[in-house]
Amino acid sequence: MEQKKLRVAVIGAGGWGYQHARAFSGRSDTELVAIAGRTQERTAKRAAEFKVPYYFSVPELLEKEKPDFVSLCLPAQHTFETTMAVIEAGIPLLSEKPIAYKLEEARALVAKAEEKNLFYAIDFNQRYSIPCLKAKQAIDEGRLGRPVFAHWRFGHGWDTPYLDHPYLNLIEAQCHGLDLLEHLCGPIRSCMAEMTDNGGRNSFSSFTLSLRFQNEAVGSFLATLDANEHNRLSQLVEIGGTDGRILIEDNVRSYSFQSTNSDMAETWQAGFFEDDLRSFGRNLDRHLDALIPALLAGQKPPVPARRGLRALELAYGAIRSFETGQRIEMKAD
């Protein structure tokens, strides 16, 4: 007997709303049934592209379409009410990162979903690049030995006129790095931060963090919006242990592992015709390959929304460190 497709509505008609509409409409186990947006021209165009109805009212969409699952791709400064409406309606959901900008809002969303025992996932899709999947596998297999250090670097430019926050880079973009370092290296125990607004963006667009993990490894974190994303190695993740080192370049570009006692490294790179394997957008598809089966099986999300709350708590720990000039101890999630 053929399994019924999961009926999915996408809320958001921007760039990542397109990626979600594309991904859900292309799967054999899901059916895109509606799109909601904020502007007439863009929302109507997106709906026509995917041949589904469109809405400007989320309650109306939920009432008329009765989706089995909702994917939210709205700017996180303006998404609390919409996300809470979906949660209160009892509909399983996936939210783009960050979960929110305000801690009290993030905590309220997670608490309400957990009160309802509701499937609530967040799209930390960098976990699902091929290099990051290989890094996680190598670490879980113990190939690094005892962890010693970790480094995250991410530098790019960004024009976001619809977002305005003094810690925009930290909350909006670098939640990826905070989540990924904990995913690969374990909980962060403490943080010390330095930040600058020299980029002229009316925000602290460049910052560094000094980290200590609960396993006693140390970490460094450098992130900026005052760079060029076309630079090679805009993003770099390096993780070292007593037995080897992992290097991830530009998230989807390449992965390498080198043993401490070897002068040769193992390297993965996508083949010439394997465009999907080096596509950042396809990280979402690989996330859904894990998320949808978990949902259908009645399991927890592979990346639960609580991880989004944790990343925001770490971000606000870094803010407290910068504002007070003190190292901040972080409670484990």
Solvent accessible surface area in square Angstrom, and as a share of the most:
residue,aa,sasa,rsa
1,M,245,1.09
2,E,153,0.69
3,Q,122,0.54
4,K,160,0.68
5,K,88,0.37
6,L,18,0.09
7,R,62,0.23
8,V,0,0.00
9,A,0,0.00
10,V,0,0.00
11,I,3,0.02
12,G,2,0.02
13,A,7,0.05
14,G,18,0.17
15,G,60,0.57
16,W,87,0.30
17,G,1,0.01
18,Y,71,0.27
19,Q,44,0.19
20,H,0,0.00
21,A,0,0.00
22,R,42,0.15
23,A,3,0.02
24,F,0,0.00
25,S,52,0.34
26,G,67,0.64
27,R,43,0.16
28,S,100,0.64
29,D,36,0.19
30,T,2,0.01
31,E,82,0.37
32,L,13,0.07
33,V,11,0.07
34,A,0,0.00
35,I,0,0.00
36,A,2,0.02
37,G,8,0.08
38,R,141,0.51
39,T,68,0.40
40,Q,104,0.46
41,E,143,0.64
42,R,117,0.43
43,T,0,0.00
44,A,26,0.20
45,K,146,0.62
46,R,29,0.11
47,A,2,0.01
48,A,72,0.56
49,E,95,0.43
50,F,41,0.17
51,K,181,0.77
52,V,22,0.12
53,P,65,0.41
54,Y,81,0.31
55,Y,23,0.09
56,F,102,0.42
57,S,43,0.28
58,V,18,0.10
59,P,90,0.56
60,E,69,0.31
61,L,0,0.00
62,L,21,0.10
63,E,115,0.52
64,K,130,0.55
65,E,28,0.12
66,K,131,0.55
67,P,8,0.05
68,D,53,0.28
69,F,0,0.00
70,V,0,0.00
71,S,0,0.00
72,L,2,0.01
73,C,15,0.09
74,L,30,0.15
75,P,23,0.14
76,A,5,0.04
77,Q,52,0.23
78,H,101,0.45
79,T,6,0.04
80,F,47,0.20
81,E,124,0.56
82,T,26,0.15
83,T,2,0.01
84,M,26,0.11
85,A,36,0.28
86,V,0,0.00
87,I,0,0.00
88,E,99,0.44
89,A,58,0.45
90,G,37,0.36
91,I,21,0.11
92,P,30,0.19
93,L,0,0.00
94,L,0,0.00
95,S,6,0.04
96,E,18,0.08
97,K,38,0.16
98,P,5,0.03
99,I,2,0.01
100,A,1,0.00
101,Y,8,0.03
102,K,110,0.47
103,L,28,0.14
104,E,114,0.51
105,E,37,0.17
106,A,0,0.00
107,R,118,0.43
108,A,38,0.30
109,L,0,0.00
110,V,3,0.02
111,A,56,0.44
112,K,56,0.24
113,A,2,0.02
114,E,93,0.42
115,E,130,0.59
116,K,85,0.36
117,N,120,0.61
118,L,29,0.14
119,F,18,0.08
120,Y,10,0.04
121,A,0,0.00
122,I,0,0.00
123,D,0,0.00
124,F,2,0.01
125,N,3,0.01
126,Q,5,0.02
127,R,24,0.09
128,Y,27,0.10
129,S,0,0.00
130,I,28,0.14
131,P,0,0.00
132,C,1,0.01
133,L,69,0.34
134,K,70,0.30
135,A,0,0.00
136,K,59,0.25
137,Q,107,0.47
138,A,4,0.03
139,I,39,0.20
140,D,95,0.49
141,E,108,0.49
142,G,47,0.45
143,R,88,0.32
144,L,8,0.04
145,G,30,0.29
146,R,167,0.61
147,P,47,0.30
148,V,67,0.39
149,F,74,0.31
150,A,2,0.02
151,H,38,0.17
152,W,0,0.00
153,R,74,0.27
154,F,37,0.15
155,G,10,0.10
156,H,20,0.09
157,G,22,0.21
158,W,67,0.24
159,D,124,0.64
160,T,13,0.08
161,P,115,0.73
162,Y,117,0.45
163,L,11,0.05
164,D,119,0.62
165,H,36,0.16
166,P,65,0.41
167,Y,18,0.07
168,L,15,0.08
169,N,0,0.00
170,L,0,0.00
171,I,1,0.01
172,E,15,0.07
173,A,7,0.05
174,Q,0,0.00
175,C,6,0.04
176,H,13,0.06
177,G,0,0.00
178,L,3,0.01
179,D,2,0.01
180,L,1,0.00
181,L,0,0.00
182,E,14,0.06
183,H,42,0.19
184,L,7,0.04
185,C,13,0.08
186,G,23,0.22
187,P,55,0.35
188,I,1,0.01
189,R,82,0.30
190,S,2,0.02
191,C,4,0.03
192,M,55,0.25
193,A,3,0.02
194,E,109,0.49
195,M,19,0.09
196,T,50,0.29
197,D,76,0.39
198,N,136,0.70
199,G,35,0.34
200,G,66,0.63
201,R,96,0.35
202,N,143,0.74
203,S,8,0.05
204,F,50,0.21
205,S,0,0.00
206,S,19,0.12
207,F,4,0.02
208,T,60,0.35
209,L,6,0.03
210,S,53,0.34
211,L,5,0.03
212,R,79,0.29
213,F,0,0.00
214,Q,76,0.34
215,N,66,0.34
216,E,95,0.43
217,A,3,0.02
218,V,67,0.38
219,G,9,0.09
220,S,49,0.32
221,F,2,0.01
222,L,72,0.36
223,A,0,0.00
224,T,25,0.15
225,L,2,0.01
226,D,59,0.30
227,A,40,0.31
228,N,72,0.37
229,E,103,0.46
230,H,157,0.70
231,N,75,0.38
232,R,160,0.58
233,L,44,0.22
234,S,15,0.09
235,Q,7,0.03
236,L,21,0.10
237,V,1,0.01
238,E,35,0.16
239,I,3,0.01
240,G,2,0.02
241,G,15,0.14
242,T,53,0.31
243,D,75,0.39
244,G,4,0.04
245,R,94,0.34
246,I,0,0.00
247,L,27,0.14
248,I,1,0.00
249,E,28,0.13
250,D,25,0.13
251,N,4,0.02
252,V,18,0.11
253,R,109,0.40
254,S,7,0.04
255,Y,15,0.06
256,S,20,0.13
257,F,4,0.02
258,Q,59,0.26
259,S,37,0.24
260,T,95,0.55
261,N,146,0.75
262,S,44,0.28
263,D,130,0.67
264,M,147,0.66
265,A,54,0.42
266,E,88,0.40
267,T,86,0.50
268,W,46,0.16
269,Q,116,0.52
270,A,18,0.14
271,G,29,0.28
272,F,169,0.71
273,F,180,0.75
274,E,78,0.35
275,D,91,0.47
276,D,73,0.38
277,L,54,0.27
278,R,91,0.33
279,S,35,0.23
280,F,72,0.30
281,G,12,0.12
282,R,79,0.29
283,N,0,0.00
284,L,0,0.00
285,D,28,0.15
286,R,38,0.14
287,H,0,0.00
288,L,0,0.00
289,D,82,0.42
290,A,39,0.30
291,L,0,0.00
292,I,0,0.00
293,P,68,0.43
294,A,10,0.08
295,L,26,0.13
296,L,70,0.35
297,A,65,0.51
298,G,70,0.68
299,Q,111,0.49
300,K,148,0.63
301,P,14,0.09
302,P,46,0.29
303,V,1,0.00
304,P,48,0.30
305,A,3,0.02
306,R,93,0.34
307,R,40,0.14
308,G,3,0.03
309,L,8,0.04
310,R,4,0.02
311,A,2,0.02
312,L,6,0.03
313,E,43,0.19
314,L,6,0.03
315,A,2,0.02
316,Y,50,0.19
317,G,0,0.00
318,A,0,0.00
319,I,9,0.05
320,R,108,0.40
321,S,0,0.00
322,F,52,0.22
323,E,114,0.51
324,T,81,0.47
325,G,50,0.48
326,Q,113,0.50
327,R,109,0.40
328,I,23,0.12
329,E,116,0.52
330,M,18,0.08
331,K,179,0.76
332,A,56,0.44
333,D,86,0.45
